[in-house]
Amino acid sequence: MDDAKASCDVELPVLAVSQLAEIVRDGLHSIFPDDLWVEGQISGFHDARSGHAYFDLIEPSDVPGRPIAARFSVALFKGDRIAIDQTLIAAGGLTLANDLLIRLRARLEFYGPHGKLQLVMHGVDPSFTLGRLAAERDRLLRSLSDEGLLRANRSIPIPVPPLRIGLVTSLGSAAHADFADELARSGLPFNVLECDAQVQGDGAPVGLAEAIRTVATYRPDVVAVVRGGGSAADLATFDAEVLARTIAALDIAVVTGIGHEVDRSVADEVSHTSFKTPTACAAALVEQVRSYDQTVNLLAKAVAERARAALGRSSDRVGELADRIAGTATSTLQRLGDQLDIQFERLWRAPTALLDRHGDRLDSAESHLRALDPARILARGWSITRQSDGALVRSVDGIVAGATLLTTLVDGRVTSTVGLVSTTQTVKDNGPGTQISKTRGAVRE
């Protein structure tokens, strides 16, 4: 058996490596004598210093997480690259970059020195790339609209005035400078929290989404996402689904200033408000604060004017009230003065009248007293009799015969001794009262 095997092996061709490489290359040319169009996604793009470019054209798996379905190395030499770059730029600002879906024209070659099968690129179909980008963009917008996320962020109110701004951009870029300078020139007291983020290339959508969520944790009034102009491929970062869903789910208003005036991304569509450029985005925030400031100033002026008007009206009313009070006080004082004069007159006359009245009463009392004067009574024929002890004799009671009595007359006094005491008793009957006298005998000396 070993001899049979050896005899068979002797019949096999023996080739040098270079010969095999040439056979493979000739075979490929016979199978693919002309260029062919190949569709795929760029991965591992590399610019050589020679001006050539190298990358892999891959076909990603339809199932997330699974390995790619196929991969071919692509070489783009300097002579062809100039024309291809110009074609892409003219078609819509496209550039060759990672993750870009392209349809390229190439020749299948086997490079012997490296033992490598590769595609040598000669041309590109930009309409394919633009069509795939537009189709993917339209699909994402429809999906967000169906889920009610397309206008979700737009319903969140922006606080007035929006002075606390969370800025997500590539720090140090022209977009960053334009935005910051516009705020600084306003002279308004903005407080800006900046977060650096990659705005193009591999991982940019995820990095931007994470930066937005990080800034939002500090609860700014508004989050601004800005980027300068670029190619369609560069701006494709802002059409990414992860970024769009992050903005749509945020509970803080997001404003965007992405690219140039003609650019509009999915991020613009889902944001609260989109502006044409980073400068325009900053200018809009400045205008909101200035509008608030003007409103406050107008209100302050209106309040001041109304206060002055109210003070003027109050001053007029105070003047009127003062005049009215002065008039009322004058008339009241006049009336009270008149009343006081009347009372004064009354008080002035009252003592005289009172004195006159009491004088009359005093004269009357004096007349009565004079009438009761014992001397006058005696002058009219009356006398005053007292007992020896000086007691006034008012009645016969207690007077006995032999008692000594002293009688005072107008012109002198008489001493006598009681000889006889008689009493008078009044007896009442059916007729007029009759006086009956009882006499007690007494001896008079």
Summary of the structure (lengths in Angstrom):
residues: 445
radius of gyration: 68.8
end to end distance: 224.5
largest distance: 227.1
contacts: 1223
relative contact order: 0.06
helix: 48%
strand: 23%
